[in-house]
Amino acid sequence: MEHQPDRDEKVFGDPDAICPHKNRNQNLLYGAGVHVCPGAPLARMELRVLMEEFLCAVGTLEPAPDEQPERAPFPTGGFSYLPLIIGKR
């Protein structure tokens, strides 16, 4: 099997293990630079449906007291850690 950059065992260890925090700055996400993930549209659709269903089931979302969010490093956007208190409907 040809080595793909985000599956390189020398960089990521076990390429089939899921560990979002390990080597996160070397991961090729959905399309940083010249690389484009062919599964990105499906993944985005799945995330949109997940969030729609989640938000329909949630009564309240509040920042967790005494905990600070962490911004995600480039090239991602948003947060890598966002502590929230979730209230049911």
C-alpha positions in Angstrom: 0.0 0.0 0.0 1.3 3.5 -0.9 1.9 5.7 2.1 -0.4 8.7 2.3 0.9 11.7 4.3 -1.7 11.5 7.0 -1.3 7.7 7.3 2.5 7.7 7.5 3.4 5.4 10.4 6.6 7.3 11.1 4.6 10.4 11.8 1.3 9.1 13.2 2.1 5.7 14.6 -0.8 3.4 14.0 -2.6 4.9 11.0 -5.9 3.2 11.9 -6.0 4.5 15.5 -8.1 7.6 16.1 -6.5 10.1 18.3 -7.4 13.7 17.4 -4.9 15.4 19.7 -1.8 13.4 18.7 0.2 15.1 15.9 -2.8 17.3 15.1 -0.6 20.0 13.5 0.6 17.4 10.9 -2.8 16.1 9.9 -4.1 17.0 6.4 -7.8 17.7 7.3 -10.3 18.2 4.5 -8.1 20.2 2.1 -5.2 22.2 3.3 -3.0 23.3 0.5 -3.0 21.3 -2.8 -4.7 18.3 -1.2 -8.5 17.8 -1.3 -10.3 15.1 0.6 -12.9 13.4 -1.7 -15.0 12.5 1.4 -15.2 16.1 2.6 -18.7 16.8 1.2 -20.1 13.7 2.8 -18.4 14.4 6.1 -19.8 18.0 6.1 -23.3 16.8 5.3 -23.1 14.2 8.2 -21.9 16.9 10.6 -24.7 19.3 9.5 -27.3 16.5 10.1 -25.7 15.7 13.5 -25.8 19.3 14.6 -29.4 19.8 13.4 -30.6 16.8 15.4 -28.5 17.7 18.4 -29.8 21.3 18.5 -33.4 20.0 18.2 -32.9 17.9 21.4 -31.1 20.6 23.4 -32.9 23.1 25.6 -30.0 25.3 26.6 -26.3 25.7 25.8 -24.2 27.7 28.3 -20.5 28.3 28.8 -19.0 26.1 31.5 -18.0 28.3 34.5 -14.3 28.5 35.3 -13.2 26.8 32.1 -11.7 28.6 29.1 -12.2 27.6 25.5 -9.2 26.8 23.3 -8.9 28.0 19.7 -8.0 25.3 17.2 -4.6 25.7 15.5 -4.2 26.7 11.8 -5.4 25.5 9.3 -8.6 24.5 11.2 -11.1 27.1 12.5 -13.2 27.4 15.6 -12.3 25.7 18.8 -10.4 22.5 19.8 -11.9 22.7 23.3 -15.3 24.4 24.1 -16.6 23.5 27.5 -20.4 23.8 27.6 -23.3 22.9 29.9 -26.0 21.2 27.9 -29.6 21.3 29.2 -32.2 18.8 27.9 -35.6 19.9 26.5 
